[in-house]
Amino acid sequence: MSSGGRFLIVGGAGFIGSHFTDHLLGPGGAAGVTLYDNFSSGKEWHYAHHGADARLRVVRADAADLDALCAAMTGHDVVIHLASNPDIAAAMTDPDIDFRQGTVLTRNVAEAMRRTGTRRILYASGSGIYGDLGEREAHEDHGPLIPVSPYGASKLAGEALLSAYAAMFDLRAVVFRFGNVVGPRQTHGVGFDFIRRLRQDPTRLRILGDGMQSKSYIHVSDVVAAVLLAHARVTDPFRAFNVATGDYITVRDIAEVAVECAGLTAGSVTYELTGGRGGWKGDVPVIRLNTDRIRALGWTCSRGCRDALRDAMNAMRRELDEGHA
Ligand SMILES: NC(=O)c1ccc[n+]([C@@H]2O[C@H](COP(=O)([O-])OP(=O)(O)OC[C@H]3O[C@@H](n4cnc5c(N)ncnc54)[C@H](O)[C@@H]3O)[C@@H](O)[C@H]2O)c1
């Protein structure tokens, strides 16, 4: 798929951003890729292998700084906006975090687009906008939207700002409600925690909640393909897409995959369940996303949850062996 043009990736040094970078600097890729990142969770080693590529530029700055963002954005055709607080539970002790490190950043990105005349944005929203629907499958047009975490609220606010800017200022916004994204260079998430904890103590594993939380875990390569396909196809001013595998896995089953990927024998690890329906306050224990809309564009998902998680956790183990924290 051709991805021509100049891309600015806000949050580009992070996990998902590094895979967009790989793709956009690959064959038939972009004319230029700028990573704009404050390196709060982004890492230099995520893109170091592109060091000699003159199309790559890195701006170390905060998306809270609107002037710096405008300066970096000038001359780009497309913005991929990935910068936000990744930790849903952080709001328990810092209730404003998703406003400051979510809503405000998306407002700045939209405003920088208006000021610089940048027309197209691809926004990493999240399934958190739907709230807790239990076993009900969320379609993109589901309503009412009742988020149950400041993180979900901030993603929804970001979508609202982008739809408003698209209508008022002639932008084109495509927003994506991903399942849990997994793969090499992951910076957080349940598999990420399990592999680290098993390395510290291979005899026991603490599992938050009752272990029956059930969600979709999608490989980052499938996410990148879905986003760039929608970018190529969508012509509406504002369009939302769910992006998930179509299958689901419980946290307890993820623990089994983690034990296997850690090279341990099944049954040799004691699971310590903290109890309760969700892993933490604001966690939605069951998420079901309908993906007919993105599939109708011709997207197919190359791996189910178990394969995606296995690839991710094997990569994490290698990354830890190589000394990446
Ligand atoms: N990983 C998932 O499972 C998942 C699922 C749904 C949605 N998302 C969304 O996708 C986006 C990317 O997620 P990720 O997993 O790659 O996370 P990540 O933490 O690896 O990447 C986010 C990047 O944004 C940067 N950043 C954060 N605040 C910034 C700021 N104020 N200014 C500049 N840069 C800043 C970080 O340094 C990091 O490089 C996030 O918005 C996340 O909410 C992720």
The ligand as an ORCA input file, in Angstrom:
! r2SCAN-3c Opt
* xyz 0 1
  N      -1.257      0.060     23.092
  C      -2.576     -0.150     23.142
  O      -3.037     -1.232     23.507
  C      -3.535      0.936     22.728
  C      -4.897      0.636     22.575
  C      -5.777      1.656     22.200
  C      -5.293      2.936     22.012
  N      -3.971      3.190     22.181
  C      -3.491      4.547     22.007
  O      -2.473      4.579     21.021
  C      -1.522      5.579     21.340
  C      -0.122      5.014     21.306
  O      -0.035      3.965     22.252
  P       1.324      3.185     22.533
  O       0.932      1.854     23.065
  O       2.236      3.279     21.365
  O       1.890      4.022     23.760
  P       3.360      4.587     24.018
  O       3.333      5.112     25.433
  O       4.384      3.563     23.681
  O       3.469      5.783     22.975
  C       3.029      7.080     23.252
  C       4.129      8.038     22.860
  O       3.701      9.369     23.112
  C       4.746     10.083     23.742
  N       4.131     11.159     24.503
  C       3.321     11.042     25.591
  N       2.963     12.271     26.029
  C       3.532     13.159     25.183
  C       3.538     14.579     25.120
  N       2.893     15.316     26.044
  N       4.225     15.185     24.126
  C       4.920     14.448     23.218
  N       4.952     13.098     23.236
  C       4.270     12.466     24.212
  C       5.465      9.051     24.597
  O       6.800      9.418     24.904
  C       5.407      7.829     23.679
  O       6.516      7.797     22.810
  C      -1.915      6.134     22.713
  O      -2.625      7.329     22.536
  C      -2.824      5.076     23.265
  O      -3.777      5.608     24.163
  C      -3.079      2.228     22.523
*
